[in-house]
Amino acid sequence: MTPEEYERWHVRTCARCGRQAAKSAEWSDGPICRTCYERAMRVRGRCPGCRTDRLLPGRNDAGAPVCRDCAGITRDFFCDRCGFEGLLLGRRLCERCTLADTLGRLLDDGTGRVAPSLQPLVTALLEMDRPKSRLIWLRNPNVVRLLRDLATGTVPLTHDGLHQETPWRTVVHLRDLLMDSGVLPRVDRQLMLYQRWLTERLAAIEDPDHRRHLQHFATWHQMRRLRSKAEKGLLGRSQTNQTKQEITQAGAFLTWLADRGRTIEHCQQADLDAWHTEKLATRRPAQTFLRWCMKTSRMSRLTLPPQVINQDQAPLHQHRRLAILRRALNDDSLPLRARVAAALVLLYAQPVTRIVRLTVDDVLDDGATVAVRLGDPPSPLPEPVADLMRAYIQSRQHLPYASSRSSQWLFPGRQPGQPMNPVSLQVHLREIGVPPQRGRTSTIRQLVLQAPAPVIAKALGYHDKTATRLVTEAGGTWSRYAPGNHERRR
């Protein structure tokens, strides 16, 4: 059939979207394109005609969704295997049954059955909403190869076995699914990604002395610090990104120093001053490496330039902070998720990296009051914020990526078992006019002026030294406050 003949017999004007496209169905309201057809297969609810809860693919005279019987659609949409009414694929099977068959073929261990060790992965994938997204994922030839190799034992079902596979993005996503389903033990995702990045980064360095210095710095300083933090809680992306910047700028400094005919052992004060004069803000991450070199006697003890305060990051004025908070609490047109996050930033000075790590269990609701476990004791939410939090927890259950086992996170991410990306949350906050860094700084400075720094630090999860420094910067009078029992002794 020529393209002209195909267009003559198959291309129609869709009765719902109005565009010229290939016809997928001819229903009572006219020809339906493929996009509108699949969209109609997602509409479920109570039919206004027969009052039954089911699939609503049709349209009545008023344009409201109705069931196939009330719309006069002769074709039925019931799966021949499970009886579910929805979008049907090959052999008149629904998406979930098709997904089950596809996984059964890919994870066959040679006995005609799914490998027993991978059965929890199958269960977890079938429990997720939107099975079609899983079917699209399984079309990736790299995913197909990895699943078959894991099922047959060609690739060991361990973290070390997956660490050797490529491409790394596909491997990382599959590893997240395996950990989320309980097939593999949980390890810190960001730490694994950093180790992989570090291996590739060091391999690309030609100078052996530079590679040796950076490897020692990463092994004895960075990895010890990251592992210590990972033992206390999951690492955030910002922490490993900062560590990557330290390695990158340290390598740039060693190369720059070599171009001047010097090594790290013969670095002088004039070299450090010249290095920082060019681009101070960009090259500041190298100072961690330089301090480590001085501490370990790899270079002479020199003076590093002090940090320059960026005026764009200055704290918000108190009136401005309250105006932004008032709008976030009262403007119902703003996204509910961003409004809740804004309240945590502007009322409790929480960084976005800590907000995304909150779980549903951290929100305590006894029916009368709502509190959030930010520190010890949990911080109570005032009534407007409490209502927002209740409404958000109810609404988040309908998010397409919160229906899997990652729903434990208060702000679930799109990756299985992972919370929302802090950068994405920052974007949402800025879209509604909330500057996260400046708002948080303004809030914590106001809080330490109203209560003793140790009390604020303990309640909001801040370090005592940080809170004390903020009191001094804000000009507070609590710098000499001594925590403990202050009752008058008889």
N, C-alpha and C positions, 0 to 999 in steps of 0.2 A: 504494500500500500504506500503510495507516494505521500509526501507531506501535505499536498493539496487535498488529497482524498481523506486523509486522517482529519484535517481541520474541518472539512465539509461535514463529516459524519460524527465527530466526537467533540469538537470545541464548541462550547455554548457560553452564553452569558449566565453566570451563577445567579440564582434567584435571591441569594442572601448577601453576598458581598458585591455583586454587580460587575465583577471582572471577567474577562474572557479567559476561560481555562477548560481543560479536559473535563468532561462530565464523569462523575463517579456514581451518581444515582439520580433517578427521576422520581421525586416525591410529590406530594400533593401540592406543595407551593412552587414547584418547578424544578429545573435542573440544578444539581448541587455539585460544586467543585470538590476536589479532594480535601482541601484545607477545611472548608466548612463541614464536610462529612465527618472528618475526624474530630472537629470541635464539637459537633452534635453528639458524638459518641461519649463525650465526657460530661454531659449535662444530666444530672440525676436530681430527683426530688419528688414532691407530691404533685401529681398531675391535676391541673385545675378542672379537668373534665370528669374523670372517673374517680378522683381522690385516692389514687393508689401511689405508693412510693416505688418508683422504678426508673428506668432510663427514659429520658424525655428528648428524643431526637427531632420530633416534628414541631410544627408551628400552627397555632390556630389563627382565626381571622384577625385577632388583635395583636398577633406576633409573639404571644407568650409560648414558652416551651410546653409541649404536650407529649404523651406517650404515643407509640406507633399505632395503637388501636384507635385512639381519638383522632389522630392525624390521617388515618386511612392509608398508612404505609403497609403494603402487603408483605414485605420481607420481614422475617423475624431476626433478632440479633442474639439468640441464646446459644451459648457454647455447647457443642455436642458432647463434651466430656463432663464438665462441672455444672452446666446449666446457668452460668452467670450471663446476665444480659449486658452486652457492651460491644466494643469494637472486636470484630472477628478477623482473624488472619487466615493462613493456610489451613485447609482441612476443617474449616469452620470451628477453629479453636480460638479461645480468648487469648489475650496477651499473656496472662499468667500461666496458662497451660502450655502455650508455645515456649515461654521462657523455661519452664520445667523440662520440656523435651530437649531444648537446646543445651541446657546445663548437663542433662543426662548424657548427651552425646560427647560433650567436651571433656567431662570429668570421669569418663569411663576408664577404669583401671585395667581393662583387658578381660574382665569377667562378665561384661554386659551390665554392670551396675556402677553407681557412683562410688568412688574411693571412699571408704568409711571415714578416713581422716578429714575429708573435705565435705562431708554431709552437713556440718553446721554452716558452712559457707552457702550451700544451696538453700538451706532453711532461711538464713538471713536475707538473701537476695529475693526470695519469694515473698517475704514479709514486707518488703519495701513497697511504697506506693509507686505509681508510674512505672510499671514493668517495661513499657516500651523503651524507656531510657536505658534500661539494662540490656535490652535486645540490641539497641544501637551500639552500646559499648562492646557487646560480644561480636560485632562485625569487624572490630579492629584485629588485623592478623597477628599483631604482637600479643594481644590478650589471648587469642585462640592458642597460640604457641605456648605461652606460659602456663595456661590452665591444663593443657594436655600434658606438658612436661611434668607439672606438679602431680597430676593424677597417676602417671605411669612411673614416677620416681626418678625420671631423668634429671630433674632439678630437685634437690633436697628441700623438704618442707620446713625450712628453718630460716631465720633472719640472715645467717651467713650465706645460705644458698641463694636467696633472693638478691643479696648484696652484689653478686657477681653478674646479674642479668641486666639487660638493656632493652628498650630505652628507659631511663630512670624515672620519667614521669609516670609511665604505665606501671612500672614496678612499685612506685610509692603508693599509687592508688590501690593496687591489688593488695599490697601489704596492709594498708589501712582497713580494707574489707576483711582480711584474714584476722587481724587483731580485734576488730569490732565484733566478729562472729565467734571469737574464742578459739580459733584454730591455732593461732600463734600467740605467745605471751606478749603482753603489752610492754613496749619500750618507748622511750621518748622519741617522737617523730622528728622534731626539729633537731635533736642531737644527731640522729642518723643522717639527716639531710646535710648537716654541716660536715660530718665526717666524710661523706662522699664528695662534697664540694672541695674540702681541704685536700683530699687525695689528688683530685684533678688539678687543683691550683698549684700544688707543689711540683707535680710532674711537668708542668709547663714552664718552670723556672730553669733556665739554662745554667746559671752560675751556681756551682756546687756549694760555695760558702754562703751565698744568700739563701739557698734552699735549706742548708743546715741550721742557720740562725732562725729562720721562720719555723722550721719543724720543731726545734727545741722550744721556741716561744709558744707554739700551739700545744705541744704535748704537756709542758710543765706549768704553763700558766692558764691558757684558755680552756683546755679540756678539763683540768682540775676544777676550775671555776664553774664551768657548765655542768659537770657531773654533780657537783655539790648542790647547785640550784635545782637540778633535775630530781634529786632525792627528796627535796622539799615540795616539789610540785612540777607540773608540766611546764616546759620551756615555751616562751612565746616567740613568735617570728621576729619581733623587734630585737630580742636578745641575741639571736644568732646572726641577724643582719648586722648588728653593731660589731660582732666578733669578726664577720667577714670583712667589714670595712677596716678593722684594725690590721688584718693580714694584708689586705690590698694596699693600704697606705704605707705599711711597714716595708713591703716589697718595693713600692715606688720610691721610698726614702733611700733604701739601700742602692737602687739603681742610680738615683740622682747623685748620691754620694760617690759612687764609683765613677760617674762622669766627671766629677771634680778631682779625680785621682786619689780618693781617700777610701778607707775602710771604716767599719764601725768602731774598730779599736783605736783609730787615730782621728775620730771625729772631734772637732773643736767647737767652741761657743759660736764662733763666726758662722760655722756651717749650719748650726741649728737656727740661728737668727735669720740667715738667708733663706732657709727652707720654709720657715713660718711666715716670712714677709710676703712671699708670692701669693699664697692662697691659704690664709690662716684657718678659715672655716672648713675647707675641704681637707686640709692636712692634719687637723686636730686628732683624728683617730690614731695617728701614728704615735701619739704621745704615750699611749699605754705600752707599746713596744719599747719606746725609748726609756721609760721609767724602769721597765723590767731589765733592760740591758744595763742600766746604771746599778740597779739593785744586785745583779748577778756579776758585777765587775766586768762586763763585756765592753764597756765604754766608760770614759771618765764621767764624774758627776758634774753635770752642767745644769744651767738654769733654763727651764722651759717658760715660754711666755704665758701670762695669765689668761684666763678665759675672758673673752669680750662678750658682754651681755647684748644680745640682739634686741633692739627696741621693739621689733615686730612681735616679740614674745613677751612683752611686758604684761603684767597682770591687768585684767579688766578693772575698770572703776566699779565700785560697789553698786552704784545706781544702774550701770549698764548690765552688770551680772544679774541683778534682780529683774530688770526689764526683759532680758532674754529668758530667764526662768519662768516669768509670768506668762510669756507667750507660749512657751513649750507646754505649760500645764493647761492652758485654756483654749488653745487653737486646735479644734478637732479636725481641721483639714490636714494637719501634719501627720506623718506616719507614726503609728503607736509605738513601734520599736524605737524610733529615734527619740520620741518624747520621754520614754522610760530611761534611756541611756543619758539623755540630757539632764534629767533630774539627778541621776547618780553622780554626774560630773559636777553640776552646779550646786548641789546640796551637800554632797559627801566627799568631794574632791577625789573621786576615783579615776585613775587613768584608764584609758580604753583597753589597755593590755590586761588589766585586772577585771574589768567589767565583762569581757568576753569569756573569762574563766569562771564566772558564777554559774552555778547549777540550779536546777529547780529546787533542790533540797535546801539551798541557801536562803530561799524565801520562806519565812515562817509566818503562817496565817492561822490564827486561832479563831477566826470569825469576828473578833472584835478589833484586833490590831494586826498590822502587817509589819514584819521586821526583816531586815536583810543581814545575813551573816557576813559582814565585812571585816570584823575583828572580834574582840571579846570585851563586852557582851555584844550581841547583835544590835544593830542600829534600827530603831523604830522609824517607820515612814509616816509623815504627816498625812492627813486625810486625803488631800487631792492626789498625792503621789501614790498612796495606798490603793485608791480606786483605779488609777492608771495601771498599777502593777497587776491587780486582779484581772482587769480587762485584757492586758497583754498576755498573761499566762493562759487565759482561755482562748485567745485568738491564735497563739503560736502553734496550737495543736493542728491547725489547718494548713500550716506551711508544708509544701511538698517535700522539703528536705528535713523536716522535723519529725517525720513519722517513723524513721528507723530507730536504731538503738542509740543514735546520737542525740535523741530528744532529751537526754539528761541535762544538756546545756541550756542555760537560760536564753542564750543567743546562739542557736545552732548554726553551724556552717554547712556548706554544700558537700564537703568531703565527709565520707563516712567516719563517724566517731570523733569528729573534730569540731571545735567551736567556730564561731564566726571569725573571719580575718580581722584583726584590729584596724588595718588600713581601710577596709570596707566600712567599718563602723565609724571611723573618722570622717569618711566621705559623707555618710548619711547625716552626721552631726553638722558638718559644715553646710550641707544643703539646706538645713533649717535655720542657719544663722548662729550656730553654737561653735565657737573656737575651742576645741578640746583642751589644748595646753594652757592657753591664757585663762580660760574659765576655771580650770582645776587649780592653777596657782592662786588666782584671786580667792577662791573658796577656802583653800587650806590656810591662807594667811588671815582670812577673816575668822576662821574657826579657832585658831590658836590665840587670837586676841580675846576670845570669849570664855575660854576654859583652859586649864593647865595643859601644857604640851604633852606630858606623859598620858593624860587621860584621852586626849584626842588621838594620839599615836596608837594607843591600845584599841580604841573603839573602831578606828578606820583602817587598821592594818599598816600603819606607817612605822618606820624605825624611829626610836627615841631620839637619835642624833639628828635625824632629818627634821623632826618636829621642833627640836630645840633651836636648830639653825633658823628655821622659819620664824620662830618667835623673835629672835634677834633681828632678823631682816625687817620684820613688820613693826619693830619698836615696842614689843609687848613687855609686860611686867611679870610674866610667869617664868622668866629664865632661871630664877632661884627657887622655884617651887620644888619641894621635896615630897615625892609620893609616899604614901603610907598612912598610918593612923594618926590623925591630927587632933584627937580628942584631948582635952585638958586632963593631965594626970593629977590625981589627988595627992 
